[in-house]
Amino acid sequence: MTSIETKKQKDKMMTAIFTGGAAFAVILLIAFVLYVVVSGVSGMTPQLLSFSPTGLGNMFFNTIYLVVLALVASTITGIPAGIFLAEYAKKGRITHWVRMAVETLASLPSIVVGLFGYLVFIVMTGSQWNLMAGALAVSILTLPLVTSVTEDALRNLPPSYRNGSLGLGASHWQTIWHVLLPACFPRIMTGLILAAGRGFGEAAALMFTAGMSTDIDWTNWDITATSCPLNPFRPGETLALHIWALRTEALHADAAQQAAASSAILMIMVLVFSLAARYFSYRIDKKMGGNK
């Protein structure tokens, strides 16, 4: 057997291994999603899906509301941090410490972030458990992801983007705002989708900050009232927290059924959010590219 034939056989073998690994991951994901969704949907009832105190509707709303608050906090802090590291930071001790801080935040356990959020956002402010405290705690967990994705997206753009804009007389900030950020918007959106997924599934950090109770009055829209749905400073139990409570405390007779339904709703919610965000990113990218 010649060396060329040996190399071809090795190439085929490695291709088969890589293809098998990818196929296994896809099959595992599909099987997991089908198992969770089918077992959850089969136990759903109109009462379980209602927005009553015994239904899952309030937890569903709390989850979306908290993720939106967390994404806002992550966006207004993570994207500027990524821009600073990619466009303004020079090699030196300060930049080194900033990168080390970002990497350290990325490796923090969520339970530690939850305790930190409890001490800072609850105890030090003298407040009770609330959704804003939970959103800020989740934003600490997602900040490194948004920062890293933004930095990498800006650094990986072709130099012609910057040179062309600067050559036309635009300032550095105008180049960043009008050229670089729109060009890497799809990648930044991908980072926000990953950050949202972290927020949807987070439970440990919210246990100490957002609380495990919900009292919503859908007829009360006074945002200062503790029962107003849009009040960010009210306690709010999310679906992930509800699943954890059902499977550990089992206070309800149908705890297993509720946990399965909550898991299915949470997974469908993440899937719909990801598809909607990617479609939104696709439409904006086409519009910025001059296509309708």
Disulfide bonds with the S-S distance in Angstrom:
none
